[in-house]
Amino acid sequence: SRTLYTAGRPPWYNSQGQLKKPFVIGISGGSASGKTTVARKIIEALDVPWVSLLSMDSFYKVLNKEQHDQAARNEYNFDHPDAFDFELLIATLRRLKEGKIVEVPIYNFQTHSREPTEKTIYGANVVIFEGILTFYSKELLQMMDMKIFVDTDSDVRLARRLIRDINVRGRDLEGVLHQYNKFVKPAFEHYIEPTMTVADIMVPRGGENDVAINLIVLHVHTQLQNRGFKLRSKLANAGCNGEPMPTSL
Ligand code: C5P
């Protein structure tokens, strides 16, 4: 599930060497490309305390009755930029970028609506922000320190999406295919694929690309050290003995 990784308020919140401004990583890519898997693998390999994962799904707009009926018939376009509350998204990422606490809606894909409760995301050293249209807004792009596009073959994405939507999101085969052909595929081609050009790094094949993930992690470690963050000794020994790297690197 799409959870945050900062569970509970850290006892040393905003002290003991936590970065004042988190390093923000944006991850984009088509539906079922493996964005969340890439994010999880980065978090695991980073081995840095306080990494938060923010998902665009939390920012789906609340539907009115008519839109809700359309969604139930797979006739609502969840892949168009208008489906997202970009204003709230920008304000939320801005607060996180300032190291502040945010409350984020929890989205339910089965009911197409927000849960009654919200989740709290605390300021972190690294914030990973993933979603199909994370590179769509200029304001969001400006807040990202690193932009990753997960580029997975469209047949693979469709196959994964079928399995996920039927098994996890309570949909039926016909409905998923209808929505895919009518909205998901055209929106990918029109809005998502073109944003590839703003990415710093492309990750072919998504979560299974360990070489790409290791390279990303190396870069983030270097950037964190440049900002004065002390890596744990295990990482420091593997890297540059904990000494800050020259800022020109
Ligand atoms: O996890 P992923 O990036 O695939 O999530 C985005 C996808 O979720 C979109 O392609 C959209 O079609 C789908 N979606 C849906 N029903 C909703 C909200 C989003 O099928 N209620």
Residues whose N, C-alpha, C, O or C-beta is under 5 A from the ligand:
A	BS01	C5P	G30 S31 A32 F78 D79 F109 H112 I132 V184
